[in-house]
């Protein structure tokens, strides 16, 4: 499996989601990357860059899915 797009494109999509209020839960977003299925070095590198840029931007807080608002209501 390969990533569809470069990290810059993915960062723009994240910005667009927040700018246009497209989150399912306001100001919260879940990334499901399926990283264990990436098969090429370029995809792995792009995903690493994407995560690194998000973390370094200081605009986002990374949490476990168990801390997502109302997660028990969604799962049950």
SEMIFI-426901 format. One line per 3 residues: number of its first residue (from 0); for each residue x, y, z of N, C-alpha, C. Coordinates in Angstrom, 2 decimals, decimal comma. Each point is the difference from the previous one (the first is absolute). Layout:
NUM	X:Y:Z:X:Y:Z:X:Y:Z; ...
END
This chain:
0	0,85:-1,18:0,00:-0,85:1,18:0,00:0,89:1,24:0,00; -0,40:1,02:-0,74:0,73:1,26:-0,04:-0,92:1,14:0,43; 0,60:1,04:0,56:-0,77:1,19:0,35:-0,45:0,70:-1,27
3	-1,18:0,60:0,07:-0,50:0,78:-1,12:0,26:1,47:0,32; 1,12:0,50:-0,45:0,34:1,40:0,23:1,22:0,15:0,88; 0,53:1,18:-0,03:1,18:0,35:0,79:-0,44:0,65:1,30
6	0,93:0,11:0,94:-0,35:0,54:1,31:-0,54:1,42:-0,09; 0,49:0,81:-0,93:-0,48:1,37:-0,14:-1,49:0,02:-0,38; -0,39:-0,89:-0,88:-1,41:-0,10:-0,41:-0,88:-0,44:1,17
9	0,50:-0,94:0,77:-0,76:-0,49:1,15:-0,16:1,10:1,05; 1,05:0,80:0,21:-0,08:1,12:0,95:-1,02:1,02:-0,46; -0,07:0,26:-1,28:-1,00:0,94:-0,54:-1,42:-0,53:0,23
12	-0,17:-1,31:-0,15:-1,32:-0,59:0,23:-0,43:0,15:1,46; 0,95:-0,19:0,92:-0,31:0,17:1,42:-0,42:1,44:0,26; 0,75:0,95:-0,51:-0,35:1,41:0,16:-1,38:0,29:-0,56
15	-0,30:-0,56:-1,15:-1,30:0,22:-0,63:-1,14:-0,57:0,84; 0,21:-1,17:0,58:-1,02:-0,61:0,85:-0,34:0,92:1,16; 1,03:0,52:0,67:-0,26:0,89:1,13:-0,54:1,36:-0,44
18	0,53:0,54:-1,06:-0,44:1,31:-0,48:-1,48:-0,02:-0,41; -0,42:-1,12:-0,59:-1,37:-0,11:-0,48:-0,93:-0,71:0,99; 0,48:-0,23:1,22:-0,81:-0,65:1,04:-0,60:-1,33:-0,46
21	0,83:-0,85:-0,55:-0,47:-1,29:-0,52:0,24:-1,16:0,96; 0,44:0,29:1,21:0,24:-1,07:0,97:-1,34:-0,58:0,46; 0,01:-1,28:0,33:-1,21:-0,63:0,55:-0,26:0,50:1,42
24	1,07:0,18:0,77:-0,07:0,57:1,34:0,83:1,26:-0,04; -0,60:1,13:0,31:0,67:1,29:-0,15:1,40:0,01:0,59; 0,94:0,48:-0,78:1,40:0,19:0,37:0,72:-1,31:0,34
27	-0,50:-1,12:-0,50:0,62:-1,31:0,21:0,07:-0,74:-1,33; 1,11:-0,70:-0,20:0,17:-0,75:-1,23:0,80:-1,26:0,30; -0,40:-1,09:-0,59:0,68:-1,29:0,19:0,71:-0,34:-1,30
30	1,27:-0,40:0,13:0,77:-0,47:-1,16:0,16:-1,50:0,10; -0,51:-0,69:-0,97:0,18:-1,43:-0,09:0,88:-0,23:-1,22; 1,26:-0,37:0,22:0,97:0,01:-1,09:0,26:-1,35:-0,66
33	-0,36:-1,09:0,64:0,28:-1,33:-0,53:1,48:-0,14:-0,35; 0,85:0,60:0,82:1,43:0,05:-0,28:0,65:-1,37:-0,10; -0,54:-1,00:0,64:0,59:-1,33:-0,05:-0,07:-0,60:-1,41
36	-0,83:0,57:-0,87:-0,16:-0,52:-1,34:0,83:0,75:-1,05; 0,69:1,06:0,41:0,82:0,74:-0,96:1,17:-0,86:-0,44; 0,22:-0,04:-1,30:0,98:-0,93:-0,55:1,24:0,66:-0,59
39	-0,03:1,32:-0,18:1,17:0,63:-0,61:0,57:1,07:0,92; 1,29:0,22:-0,13:0,71:0,94:0,87:-0,51:1,43:-0,15; -0,39:0,40:-1,22:-0,50:1,36:-0,20:-1,28:0,25:0,78
42	-0,91:-0,97:0,00:-1,26:0,14:0,74:0,26:0,08:1,50; 0,88:-0,85:0,49:0,34:0,01:1,42:0,62:1,34:0,38; 0,89:0,50:-0,83:0,63:1,29:0,25:-1,02:1,14:-0,01
45	-0,91:-0,01:-0,97:-1,02:1,05:-0,09:-0,92:-0,02:1,22; -0,37:-1,17:0,46:-0,84:-0,10:1,20:0,75:0,52:1,22; 1,27:-0,37:0,11:0,82:0,50:1,11:0,10:1,53:-0,04
48	0,21:0,56:-1,18:0,08:1,47:-0,15:-1,33:0,66:0,37; -1,10:-0,60:-0,44:-1,34:0,52:0,32:-0,21:0,08:1,50; 0,28:-1,09:0,70:-0,18:-0,03:1,46:0,95:0,97:0,68
51	1,24:0,02:-0,45:1,00:0,91:0,59:-0,41:1,46:-0,17; -0,47:0,37:-1,18:-0,42:1,39:-0,25:-1,21:0,36:0,87; -0,95:-0,91:0,14:-1,15:0,26:0,87:0,44:0,23:1,45
54	0,89:-0,86:0,47:0,47:0,12:1,38:0,78:1,29:0,22; 0,85:0,35:-0,94:0,85:1,19:0,16:-0,76:1,31:-0,18; -1,17:-0,06:-0,60:-0,76:1,23:-0,22:-0,54:0,59:1,30
57	-0,07:-0,81:1,05:-0,57:0,42:1,28:-1,44:0,47:-0,11; -0,68:-0,41:-1,05:-1,42:0,33:-0,17:-0,89:-1,18:0,38; 0,63:-1,15:0,22:-0,76:-1,21:0,24:0,49:-0,70:1,25
60	-0,92:-0,70:0,65:0,34:-0,82:1,16:-0,32:-1,43:-0,39; 0,96:-0,87:0,16:-0,20:-1,41:-0,31:-0,40:-0,74:1,26; -1,08:-0,77:-0,12:-0,53:-0,77:1,12:-0,34:-1,41:-0,47
63	-0,19:-0,86:0,97:-0,47:-1,35:-0,29:-1,47:0,07:-0,40; -0,43:-0,94:-0,80:-1,40:-0,03:-0,43:-0,94:-0,13:1,20; 0,46:-0,61:1,06:-0,84:-0,16:1,19:-0,33:1,34:0,65
66	0,72:1,05:-0,35:-0,26:1,34:0,55:-0,84:0,87:-0,94; -0,41:-0,54:-1,12:-0,83:0,74:-0,95:-1,36:0,28:0,64; -0,53:1,22:-0,15:-1,29:0,33:0,62:-1,11:-0,96:-0,39
69	-0,69:-0,49:0,98:-1,17:-0,86:-0,19:0,32:-1,29:-0,76; 1,24:-0,48:0,09:0,39:-1,19:-0,75:-0,84:-1,22:0,38; -0,38:-0,11:1,25:-0,80:-1,15:0,42:-1,38:0,00:-0,65
72	-0,55:1,18:-0,24:-1,29:0,08:-0,68:0,14:-0,45:-1,46; 1,13:0,31:-0,61:0,22:-0,38:-1,39:0,22:-1,50:-0,12; 0,74:-0,57:0,94:0,36:-1,42:-0,08:-1,12:-0,94:0,46
75	-0,92:0,49:0,79:-1,06:-0,88:0,53:-1,27:0,10:-0,81
END
